[in-house]
């Protein structure tokens, strides 16, 4: 488990109503990353990625572009110890 890491990400910009969450889930599953993604009331998207460091880092990088219709202004990320996420889901 020591090769696993956790990234808690907040994405700002035009990231709601543009299939950002669905694309995040699809991309995370392709990378073998666990966690979740959800819309926030303030217009941001929040996500947690857990998995091998390289895969989590690729997800963080992906967030800077996101779904094809998104217009990302910024990505804030904090790294922490994994908490045992399993699978990847869209939270409401």
C-alpha positions as a printed Julia matrix, in Angstrom:
92×3 Matrix{Float64}:
   0.0    0.0     0.0
   2.96   2.36    0.46
   3.12   3.13   -3.27
  -0.42   4.51   -3.09
  -1.15   8.19   -2.58
  -4.24  10.39   -2.24
  -4.91  13.69   -4.0
  -7.79  15.96   -2.97
  -8.53  18.29   -5.88
 -10.67  21.42   -6.39
 -11.19  22.53   -9.99
 -12.38  26.04  -10.9
 -13.7   27.38  -14.19
 -16.5   26.21  -16.48
 -16.57  22.69  -15.06
 -20.25  22.05  -14.34
 -22.77  21.1   -17.01
 -19.97  20.03  -19.37
 -19.74  16.31  -18.47
 -16.68  16.98  -16.3
 -17.7   14.45  -13.62
 -18.56  11.69  -16.11
 -15.28  12.21  -17.98
 -13.38  12.23  -14.68
 -14.89   8.89  -13.67
 -14.16   7.35  -17.08
 -10.57   8.6   -17.07
  -9.98   7.48  -13.46
 -11.27   3.99  -14.27
  -8.94   3.83  -17.31
  -6.0    4.74  -15.03
  -7.01   2.3   -12.28
  -7.58   5.13   -9.8
 -10.11   4.94   -6.95
 -12.05   7.81   -5.43
 -14.94  10.14   -6.22
 -15.97  13.39   -7.89
 -18.8   15.84   -7.21
 -20.1   19.31   -8.06
 -19.95  21.98   -5.36
 -22.57  24.69   -4.84
 -20.01  27.41   -5.63
 -19.47  26.11   -9.19
 -16.27  24.17   -8.53
 -15.73  20.43   -8.92
 -14.19  18.49   -6.03
 -12.48  15.14   -6.53
 -10.44  12.61   -4.59
  -8.03  10.26   -6.36
  -6.32   7.3    -4.69
  -3.94   4.87   -6.34
  -0.35   4.44   -7.5
   1.51   7.75   -7.43
   2.03   7.92  -11.2
  -1.65   7.21  -11.92
  -2.86   9.76   -9.36
  -0.46  12.35  -10.76
  -1.76  11.71  -14.28
  -5.32  12.32  -13.01
  -4.27  15.6   -11.4
  -2.68  16.65  -14.71
  -5.82  15.57  -16.58
  -7.9   17.88  -14.36
  -6.11  20.9   -15.85
  -7.89  20.17  -19.16
 -10.79  17.96  -18.1
 -13.69  17.18  -20.4
 -13.65  18.55  -23.96
 -16.31  21.21  -23.19
 -14.71  22.37  -19.93
 -12.73  25.59  -19.52
 -10.51  25.07  -16.48
  -9.19  28.18  -14.72
  -7.34  26.48  -11.88
  -6.63  23.26  -10.01
  -5.81  23.22   -6.29
  -4.47  19.92   -4.96
  -3.51  18.59   -1.55
  -1.77  15.26   -1.09
  -2.39  12.97    1.89
  -2.23   9.38    3.06
  -4.74   7.07    1.29
  -7.97   6.38    3.18
  -8.9    3.16    1.38
 -11.21   4.35   -1.41
 -12.47   1.49   -3.58
 -13.84   2.02   -7.08
 -14.62   5.44   -8.54
 -18.01   7.1    -8.19
 -19.85  10.32   -8.85
 -21.14  11.76   -5.59
 -24.23  13.94   -5.42
